[in-house]
């Protein structure tokens, strides 16, 4: 059974104290920290930028999983690379030069991710897989925290996983983001997700370690 990676999304936390919070996170449970970078353009909301990522990195050894929901990432990718996250994921819909940006990220020794919105066919990124280390399948529309899981994502995961397997690219990892909780985590893992982003399901009640442990147990029990 492959180990799944859990990536709590800090957008669901109190960002004013996240530097203190992460010091209490158990790295044996929490594999990654998901950072939703929103520019107010590609998506309506606005969050933080490369300076925040670099600062948060000084507070934790947990790898940072940065999701760039920004228009024309090629214009600022150098600054995000300099911040030193574990991964940088760009949106297929946000740039005319996805392969070039992915290669730039990969050349810097950072995991290069490509994300697709729910309305984008998974086939749209098939030709980009040789340039990507990870595909992020959105199971909600990006930019709005707290949305319900969109069921068609299950079929999209299955289709993508099947294509990756049949194409002989086992190193390309599949990530899922949006509305994941204890009720559906096992289903998305069975469908092919290997890295699971969780928001409210991780931060509700304030005990992130306990919540993530429950998610892992539920995922493995029902697989």
C-alpha positions in Angstrom: 0.0 0.0 0.0 1.5 3.3 -1.1 1.9 6.0 1.6 -0.4 8.9 1.0 0.9 12.4 1.8 -1.3 14.8 3.8 -1.0 18.5 3.1 -3.1 20.7 5.5 -4.0 24.0 3.8 -3.1 26.9 6.0 -5.8 29.1 4.5 -8.1 27.3 6.9 -6.1 28.4 9.9 -5.6 31.7 11.7 -2.9 33.2 9.5 -1.9 35.8 12.1 -0.5 33.0 14.3 0.4 30.3 11.8 4.2 30.7 12.6 3.5 29.7 16.2 1.0 27.0 15.2 3.3 25.1 12.9 5.9 24.5 15.6 3.4 22.2 17.3 2.7 20.2 14.1 3.9 16.6 14.2 6.1 16.0 11.1 5.5 12.3 11.5 1.8 12.9 10.7 1.9 16.1 8.6 3.9 15.6 5.4 3.5 19.0 3.8 1.9 22.4 4.4 -0.2 23.6 1.5 0.0 27.3 0.8 -2.7 28.9 -1.4 -1.2 31.9 -3.1 -4.0 34.1 -4.6 -3.4 37.2 -6.6 -6.8 38.8 -6.8 -6.7 38.4 -10.5 -6.6 34.7 -11.5 -8.9 34.2 -8.6 -10.9 37.0 -6.8 -9.3 36.6 -3.4 -5.9 37.8 -2.2 -3.6 36.0 0.2 0.2 36.2 0.4 3.3 36.1 -1.7 6.9 34.8 -1.8 8.0 36.8 1.3 5.4 35.0 3.4 6.6 31.6 2.2 10.2 32.4 2.9 9.2 33.6 6.4 7.1 30.6 7.2 9.9 28.3 6.2 12.0 29.6 9.1 9.3 28.4 11.6 9.0 24.7 10.5 10.9 21.9 8.9 7.8 20.6 7.3 8.1 21.0 3.5 6.0 23.8 2.0 3.6 22.9 -0.9 3.0 26.2 -2.7 -0.1 26.4 -5.0 0.2 29.5 -7.2 -3.3 30.7 -8.2 -1.8 33.7 -10.0 -2.1 35.1 -13.5 1.1 34.8 -15.7 3.3 33.0 -13.1 6.2 33.4 -15.5 6.5 37.0 -14.5 7.2 36.3 -10.8 8.3 32.6 -10.7 11.9 33.6 -9.9 10.8 35.1 -6.6 8.8 32.0 -5.6 11.7 29.8 -6.5 13.9 32.0 -4.3 11.5 31.4 -1.3 12.6 27.8 -1.4 9.3 25.7 -1.1 9.3 22.0 -1.6 6.9 22.3 -4.5 5.5 25.1 -6.8 2.3 24.4 -8.7 1.1 26.6 -11.5 -2.3 26.5 -13.2 -2.7 25.3 -16.7 -5.3 28.0 -17.2 -3.0 30.8 -16.0 -0.2 30.9 -18.6 0.6 30.4 -22.2 4.0 29.0 -21.3 3.3 26.1 -18.9 6.1 23.8 -20.1 8.7 26.6 -19.8 7.6 27.6 -16.3 7.5 23.9 -15.2 11.0 23.4 -16.5 12.3 26.5 -14.7 10.8 25.2 -11.4 12.3 21.7 -12.0 15.7 23.1 -12.9 15.8 24.9 -9.5 15.4 21.5 -7.8 11.8 22.1 -6.8 8.9 19.8 -7.4 7.1 21.2 -10.4 3.3 20.9 -10.3 0.5 21.6 -12.9 -3.0 22.2 -11.7 -6.3 22.0 -13.6 -9.7 23.6 -12.7 -12.8 21.4 -12.5 -13.9 22.8 -15.9 -10.6 21.9 -17.6 -10.5 18.4 -19.2 -7.7 16.3 -17.7 -6.6 15.5 -21.3 -5.5 19.1 -21.6 -2.4 18.5 -19.5 -1.4 15.1 -20.9 1.3 16.6 -23.2 2.7 18.5 -20.2 3.3 15.5 -18.0 6.9 15.0 -19.1 7.6 18.4 -17.7 5.7 17.9 -14.4 6.4 16.0 -11.2 2.9 16.5 -9.9 -0.6 17.1 -11.2 -3.1 18.9 -8.9 -6.7 18.1 -9.6 -9.0 20.7 -8.2 -12.2 19.3 -6.8 -13.6 22.8 -6.2 -13.3 26.0 -8.1 -10.1 27.7 -7.0 -10.0 30.8 -4.8 -12.9 30.2 -2.5 -12.3 28.4 0.8 -14.9 26.1 2.3 -16.6 24.7 -0.9 -18.2 21.3 -1.1 -16.4 18.5 -2.9 -17.4 18.1 -6.6 -18.1 14.5 -7.3 -16.9 14.4 -10.9 -13.4 14.7 -9.5 -13.4 11.0 -8.8 -13.7 10.1 -12.4 -11.1 12.7 -13.3 -8.7 11.2 -10.9 -9.3 7.7 -12.3 -8.8 8.9 -15.8 -5.6 10.7 -15.0 -4.2 7.8 -12.9 -4.9 5.4 -15.7 -3.2 7.6 -18.3 -0.1 8.1 -16.1 0.1 4.3 -15.5 -0.3 3.4 -19.2 2.2 6.0 -20.3 4.9 4.6 -18.0 5.3 7.7 -15.8 5.1 6.3 -12.3 7.0 9.3 -10.8 4.3 11.8 -11.6 2.3 12.2 -8.4 -1.4 13.1 -8.3 -2.7 15.7 -5.8 -6.3 16.5 -4.9 -7.5 19.7 -3.4 -11.0 20.8 -2.4 -13.6 19.6 0.1 -11.7 16.6 1.3 -12.7 15.2 4.7 -13.1 11.9 6.6 -16.1 10.9 4.5 -14.4 11.1 1.1 -10.7 10.8 1.7 -10.6 7.0 1.1 -12.5 7.4 -2.2 -10.1 10.0 -3.6 -7.1 7.8 -2.6 -8.7 4.7 -4.2 -9.3 6.8 -7.4 -5.6 7.7 -7.6 -4.8 10.6 -5.4 -1.4 10.3 -3.6 -1.2 13.8 -2.0 -4.3 15.0 -0.3 -4.9 18.7 0.6 -7.2 19.2 3.6 -8.5 22.5 4.9 -11.2 22.6 7.5 -10.9 18.9 8.1 -7.4 19.5 9.4 -7.9 22.7 11.3 -11.4 22.3 12.9 -11.3 22.4 16.7 -7.7 23.4 16.7 -6.0 20.0 17.1 -4.4 19.6 13.7 -2.3 16.5 14.7 -5.4 14.7 15.9 -7.4 15.6 12.9 -4.7 14.5 10.5 -4.3 11.2 12.3 -8.0 10.6 12.0 -7.9 11.4 8.3 -5.0 9.0 7.7 -6.7 6.2 9.7 -9.9 6.7 7.7 -8.1 6.7 4.4 -6.2 3.5 5.2 -9.2 1.7 6.8 -11.5 2.2 3.9 -9.0 1.6 1.0 
